Each structure stands twice: as structure tokens, then as C-alpha cells.
Amino acid sequence: MPKMPRPLARTALAVTLLSLAGCAIQPPKTEDPWQHFNRKTFAFNEKVDKAVVRPVAVGYRKITTTTMRKLIGNFYSNIELPVSIVNDLLQVRPDGAARNTGRFAINTTIGLLGFFDPASELGLTLDKTDFGVTLARWGVPDGPYMVLPLLGPTTVRDVWAWPVDGYLLDPMSWYAREHSFRYYAEYLPIVLYYVQLRASFIDSESFLNSAYDPYLMTRDAYLQRRTYLIYHGNPPAAVIEQIQGLNDSSSGDIDQLLRQQQAYEQGKSGNAAAATPATAPASAASTAAPASAASSAAPAPAGSAPAPAAASSTF
């Protein structure tokens, strides 16, 4: 039997190893070794959001109707589908690529450039993915969680989705690079995309604002959603337990953050009662315990268990 040429043998071995690596998805981590830096960046992003981004999103909601925002959201969801299609192919998921391609074709034609969504009525639901998920599917570990200025939460692995998906694959990025208008008008579609995205989160702000520690809730919700995307909506129970810290004795007391949240909410309600003259005598005693509990409850250390509220919101 003739021997395989050495270069061809090396190529075959590399392909085999790569295929095997694709079957071993790296388990998620709950560590947050850069929490000190992340919290400062998170606070900075919150200030920028309150000063600039949120007012623009609120103004956008005032001049648009719910139907208009839904149609615009459908359009952007459709125009971003090539990113998912390419990543489906990189993940060796021909079924996902075919489904997203069919969805893109139907919504672009029958759905009038994606403003309408007849593909969902035909059973071709959106299966969004990105380059960070592609790396995870090929066994690349997620690395530490981090918060980037203006860009927000990510991980060392997921951060590569910005240059690959956002620059190389995004049709809006292609459009901006291929055109040059006055006042940089070629970037208006991208700006409107982020305004639309920010406006869609306004209704859920109260949930985040009521959290004892918004940083932890944001972190845990992000990591859980990434796990959801990596397993395309069906993560194993063991993975869910790991991302929630349920099977890690070193992750701290999972009930601690729940007690802190309860003390925080009681403290807020107690302070509100104290501000009412009619209930001032009764509230004086009731606010003492919550106030002391809230003051003694320090933020959970790095690697602590996710907030129960955030855990239930994703899965």
C-alpha cells in the first residue's frame, strides 16, 4: 500500500485533531480575577450611558411607535444574519447555516428587506451565533471576564468577535467602508442600530436598578447568555449548575447574595417609610435592622456565586 506523502499526512492529522477539538466545548468559568478594574470600567460606562446614550435612546422612543421600533428591529436582525451564517459554517453546523440562510432569503424577499418576519411563521426561527461562540465550539477557553470602556461586558475569548464579526463580516461595516458621504453619514445605519438596541433595554431597567449589586447581575446574566448561545439554546444541566456555582464549594455561599439583596430591598422600603411623617414612629425600629444588615453586607468577592435573580432570568 503506498504511503501518504508527509505534507498530506500532516494536513490530515491537523484536520483530525481540529475535528476532535470541536467536540470538546470548554466548560464555563465563574472566576472574575479582574473585578477591581471591571467595576471601575462598569461605573464609567454607567455614567456615559446616563449622560449621553440613554437620553438619546429615550428621545428615539418618543419619536417612534412600538410598531416602528419592531419593524426596525426586524430589519437589523435580518441584515446581521450573514454573521451567523458564516459562523455556522465555521462551527461545522450545516443545518444551522441552511436554516439561517433560508430565513435570510425569505425575510429579505417576501419580508421586504427584513422589515417583516414571515420566516418565523414558517418555522425558521432565529438562531443567532457569533465568532466568540465559534471559538468556544472549537474548545477555546473563555478566559477572564472583563468590561471594556464603552463596549461593555465580554471575555478574553469573546472580545475577538468585535474585529471578526463587527468589522470583517458585518454588512453595515462593509457599507460604511465602501461609501463616503458628507458628515460621515455612511455610519448612520450603525448609529441607529445601537440606538435601537439601547432603546430595547429601557423597559428592563427597573429590574437591574433594583439589584443589590448591578455589576454582579450584569456579569452573571452575560455569562449565562453566552453559555446559552454556545449550546444553541440547550445547555446541559451540569453546565448550568457550573455557571451558577452550584457544584463549586469554593465559590462561596450562594445564599449570601440573596440575603444581601433582601436586606437591600428592605432597607430601601424602610427608608421610604421613614420619609413619611405618619409612619415615622413605627418605621424607626423597622429600619434599624435592615440598615445595619445592608451596611455590613459587602459586595460578593471575586468568583462568588451568581445572583439568583440573574440566574433565573436566562434559563
N, C-alpha and C positions, 0 to 999 in steps of 0.2 A: 504494500500500500504506500503510495507516495507521501512524503512528509509535507506538512503545510509550511509554506515559506515563513521565515521567522517574523517579518513585519506583520504579515497577515495573522499569524498566531497571536502576536501581542495585541493586535486590534481586537481579535475575537475574545481574548481574555479580559481586556478592558471593558468591552461591552457586557460580558457576562457578570463581571463584578459590579458594574453600574446597575445592571438589572436587579441583582441581588440587593444592592444598597437601597433601591427604590422600594423594596418590600419592608424595610425596617424604618418606620417613621420614628424619629426621635421623640421620646416622651416629653411632655411639657414640664417646665420648672416653675417654682413659685418664689425663687430667691429674688431679692431686689438689692444687690450689693451697692448700687449707685443711688440709693434712695435720697441721700443728702442733696446731691446735685439735682436729682429728678424733682424733688419738692420745690427747690428754688426755681427751676425752669417752669414747673407747673404753675407756680404763683405768678411768674412773669406772663405766661400765656393767658392766665385768667384776667390779668389787668389789661392786656392788649384786647382781649375779647370784649370786656366790659366797656372799654373806651372807644373801640373802633368797629370790630366785627359784628358784635351783637346789635348795636344801633342800626347798622346797615341792613342786617337781616330783618329787624323789626320793621324798618321802613319798607323793605321789599314785601313783607307780608301785608302791609297796609295798602299797597297799591295793586295787589294781586288777590284773586279769589282762590278758594281751595281747589276749585276745578282747574284753574290756570296753573297752579303750582303742581298739581298732579300730572297734567299734560307735559309740563316742562321736565318734571322728574322722570317721566316715561321716556322722553326724548334722550336725556342724558344717560339713562340706564341702557338704552339701546345703542347709543353711539360708543359706549365704553365696552360693549360686548367683544370686539376684536381682541381686547386684552385678555379676556377669559378664554377665548377660543385658542389663542396661541399658547397660553399656559396649560390648557387641557392637553394640547399636543405634546408639550414639554413634559407633562406628567404621564404620558403614555395612557391617556384616557380617551380613546377614540369615541366612546359613547357620549362622553361629556362634550367633546368638540362637535360632534354631529348634532347634539341637541341644541347647543348654543348657536351653531351655525344656522340651523333651521329656524330658531327663534329670531335671529337677526334678519334672516331673509324675509320671513313673514311680516314682522313688525316694520321693516323698512319699506316694504311694498304695500301690502294691504293696510298696515297700520300707519301709513302716511308719515314716513321718516321716523317712526317710533313714537309719535305723539299718542297713539293708541296701542293697546296691548292685546291684539287678538290671539297671539301665540299662547298666552296663559290659558285662554279659554279652550285652546286645542290640546292642553296638557303639557305644553313645552314651557315649564316653569323656569325661572331664572336660577342658574347655578353659577354664582359668581366665584371667581378664584383669581389669584394673582401670583407674582413671582416669589413672594415670601412663602406661599403655600407650596409652590413648585420645589423650592429648596427643602422645605420640610418633608415633602413626599420622597425626596431622594436622600433623606437621612441626615441633612444638615441640622445640627443642634440650634436651638433658638438663641442661646446666649443671654446675657443680662437684659432685663427690661430697662428702657430708657425713654426719657421725654425730651424731645428736640424743641428748640425755640421755634415758635410759630407753627411747626409741623405737627406737634403733639406726640402721643404715645406710639412706641414702636419697640422693636428688639434689635439686637445686633444682626440677626438674620433678616428680619422683615424690612429693615431700612433699605435693603437693596431693591425693593420694589419701587422705590421712588425714581431712581435713574432708569431702571429697565422698563417698568410699566409706564411711569409718568412721562418719560422722555422718548424712549425708543418705540413703544407700542401704542401709546395713546393717540387716537386720531386728531384730537384737539391740539396736541403738541405738534403733530405734523402740519396741521393747518396754520398754526402760528409761525412755524419756521418757513413755510412756503409763501407767506404773504407778508407784505409790509405796507401798513396803512398809516395815515396821519394819527398822531396821538396814541400810537401803539394799539389801535383799535382791533388788531388781529388777536389780542389777548382777551377781548371782551367775553367770548364764549367760556374761557377758563374761569374768569372772574365770576360770571353769572353762575357757573357750576358750583363754585364754593359758597356763594351767597345762598343759592338754593339748598345746598347741603346743610349749611348752618341754620337756615330758617326751619328746616325739618326737625331740628332738635329742640326748638323752643318749647314745644308742648311738654317735653320730658324734663325740663329744667328743675321743676319743683322736686322731683324725685332725687336728683343729685344734690340740690341745695339742702335737703332735709337730712343728708347723711352726716354722721358724726365726723367722718374723715373723707371728704370728697376725693382726695388723692387716691386713697386705697380703693374706693369704689370704682373710680375710673380705671385704675390699673387692673383690678380683678375682672371687670367687665371686658376690657380689651383682651386680656389673655384668654378668657373663656371664649370670646367670639373667635379669636384666632384658632383655638382648638376646634371649634365648631366648623370653621371653614376648611381646616386641614383634613378633617374626616368627612367633609361634604355633607354635613348635617346629621351624621350618625356616629358620634364618638363613643367608644366602648365605655362601659360603666367604670372600669378600673382607671381609665384616663380622666374621667370626670372627677372621681374621688381624689386623684393625684393633684389636679389643678386646683381643687378646693382644699387640699391639705388634709384630707380626712384619713389618709393612710400614712401620714408622716408625723411621728411622735415629736420630732424636733421642731415642727412648725409652730409650736406654741398652743395655747389654749384657744380652741375655736370659739368657745363661748365668751371669751374676754371681750372681743369686739362687739358682740351682741349686747353685753351688759353696758359697755361704754355708749353704744347707740341709744339704749333705753334711758340711761342716765342723762344723755344729751337732750333727748326729746322731753324728758320730764323737767329738766332744767329750763328749757325754752317755755314750756307750758306754765311752769311755776313763776317765771319772770313775768309772763303775760298776766297772770293772775295778780301778782304783786302790784302791777301798774294800775289795777282797777281799785279805786278807793273803797267801794262797797265790800270788797273781799279782802282788804288789806290785813285785818287781824288773822283771818283764817289762813291766808297764804304765807304768813311769816314763818309758821312752823313747817309748812309743807315744802318750802323752797330750801330750807337749810340742808336737808339730806341730799337732794339732787345736786345742789350747788357744790357740796363737798365731794360728792361722787364724781362729778364732771371735772372738778379741778384736780382730782387725784388720778384720773384716767388719762394716762399718757398715750400718745399715738402708738399703734402697734409697731413692734420692731421689724427690721428687715426680715423677710421670709415668713412673716406671720400668715395665718390663715386668712383667706378672702372673706369679705363681708358677706354674711348670709343673704342679705338683700340682693347684692350684686350676683351672687351665685345663682339665685333662683330666677333672675331676670333673663338669663341667656339660655339656659337649658330648659 
